[in-house]
């Protein structure tokens, strides 16, 4: 079962996305703010992080993102604000994609499905099999 972390201070949005993803068979971890992510040790497949979610500072978010990428976690960043400096630093982390709010659940699932298909295809090729 794939694990998805959702970090968003908007309870309604967080619960809505969690509900829909659970129905699709994902295990969900919810965070109200990003601070615990810097110490997060459990394996994650995907992290959906709202840039507007409360966190101490941008550097802490970048540290958390780099830890996630080092653990092969695919990160999706959602935002409605323009913070080009932070976004530029985030693009240095592989496997980080951005979605502008408001976004549709269909758009979110397309990003997740595309990532999971790529992972499965890579795993099959490494294992010597082609699907």
Secondary structure in CASP SS format (residue, H / E / C, confidence):
PFRMAT SS
TARGET T0000
AUTHOR 0000-0000-0000
METHOD secondary structure of the structure
MODEL  1
X C 1.00
X C 1.00
X E 1.00
X E 1.00
X E 1.00
X E 1.00
X E 1.00
X C 1.00
X C 1.00
X C 1.00
X H 1.00
X H 1.00
X H 1.00
X H 1.00
X H 1.00
X H 1.00
X H 1.00
X H 1.00
X H 1.00
X H 1.00
X H 1.00
X H 1.00
X H 1.00
X C 1.00
X C 1.00
X C 1.00
X E 1.00
X E 1.00
X E 1.00
X E 1.00
X E 1.00
X C 1.00
X C 1.00
X C 1.00
X H 1.00
X H 1.00
X H 1.00
X H 1.00
X H 1.00
X C 1.00
X C 1.00
X C 1.00
X C 1.00
X C 1.00
X C 1.00
X E 1.00
X E 1.00
X E 1.00
X E 1.00
X E 1.00
X C 1.00
X C 1.00
X C 1.00
X C 1.00
X C 1.00
X C 1.00
X C 1.00
X H 1.00
X H 1.00
X H 1.00
X H 1.00
X H 1.00
X H 1.00
X H 1.00
X H 1.00
X H 1.00
X H 1.00
X H 1.00
X H 1.00
X H 1.00
X C 1.00
X C 1.00
X C 1.00
X E 1.00
X E 1.00
X E 1.00
X E 1.00
X E 1.00
X E 1.00
X C 1.00
X C 1.00
X C 1.00
X C 1.00
X H 1.00
X H 1.00
X H 1.00
X H 1.00
X H 1.00
X H 1.00
X H 1.00
X C 1.00
X C 1.00
X C 1.00
X C 1.00
X C 1.00
X E 1.00
X E 1.00
X E 1.00
X E 1.00
X E 1.00
X C 1.00
X C 1.00
X C 1.00
X C 1.00
X H 1.00
X H 1.00
X H 1.00
X H 1.00
X H 1.00
X H 1.00
X H 1.00
X H 1.00
X H 1.00
X H 1.00
X H 1.00
X H 1.00
X H 1.00
X H 1.00
X H 1.00
X H 1.00
X H 1.00
X H 1.00
X H 1.00
X H 1.00
X H 1.00
X H 1.00
X C 1.00
X C 1.00
X C 1.00
X C 1.00
X C 1.00
END
